[in-house]
């Protein structure tokens, strides 16, 4: 019994000692954990302070970079070369085009010579200065100095549209206003400066053009003098309106009308309509003419229609012209054309609402093939004769800058009976 009490007392003592030791151990662990948590909180606070400081540095750096970018000259190379000054008051872009042609003739009556030539070799400088636009373009294939001068003007947006002053195309003829880089065939039809306004493509004057999402209205007043021609007091006026009742991403229907009035006066050359009915450098036929410097007039009224629906495209113009003949009967000339194309492997001709003309299709990673055709006619109704042409072609768009064009033209001259044909190939590059 005494030994049992002693054992029990010893057990209680040992248990108390173990409990005390365990309690001391837990207190120590808790203290250590608290120290670790405090250290971690201190590190987190330090990291947060560093992050805030770095964010401030990043914001300051970004602001400095933005300020540097906004106050530096900007150079862009997408689709060409464009330079913009730091204050945004000056812009300048440099572009150009090279059209290299080769011709071979299927001869009939007319004497023709196959050849090759640079149809166009242009450099174009354009941009803005103090809110005014400017453009200066030289075609080296047409001659030096004023002989090769094309667009040379300044322009300013005002009154909801744009005023243009200088040397430019009057607002007439849809195909005439289409850029040579985006023509369907290698040459324009007779209802343009290629026929009806022979030698009168660019004129010196003033123009106003207003455009919306689906309409344009333009009026130009000009001197009959071109840049390289002699001084003249002859004057002209031309206007064009267009409307696109359908115009979305894949469908466009275009309607339009235009007129042209030319009044010869002192120093004016003859006003003629001349058609190259078998292609450029082929035989030509004068359709009508009126003498210059005699206050003679040429008046033209025309309508136009065009459309682009998926891969299909069509365009047509009809013009009725009167060539004044002092002391004798005036000569009435009618000219019209119908042309169209079909994209074979995708592609769609877009619409330039700002000028009321169609553009080349957008070319992606693969080339685009296009079949083309046109019928063209010019008739002197007073003298009962005229010329006509059938054209067939293929266009291959390699990329947005490079295109190859193949045309076959079969001409028909009712006056001489000539039916000369022409094969023509163009390598076209523009930027």
Secondary structure, DSSP 8 states (H G I E B T S, - for coil): -HHHHHHHHHHHHHHHHHHHHHHHHHHHHHHHHHHHHHHHHHHHHHHHHHHHHHHHHHHHHHHHHHHHHHTS-EEE-TTSEEEE-TTSSEEEEEEEEEEEEEEEEE-SSS----EEEEEEEEEEEEEEETTEEEEEEEEGGG-SGGGGEEEEEEEEEETTEEEEEEEEE-S--HHHHS-GGG-SSSS--TTSTTTTTTT-SEEEEEEEEEE-SSEEEEEEEEES--TTS-----EEEEEEEEEEEEESSSEEEEEEEEEEEEE--TT---EEEEE-TTSTTS--EEEEEE-TTS--EEEEEEEEEEEEETTEEEEEEEEEEEE--TTS--EEEEEEEEEEEEESSS--EEEETTTTEEEEE---SS-EEEEEEEEEEEEETTTTEEEEEEEEEEEEE-SSSEEEEEEEEEEEETTT----EEEEEEEEEE-
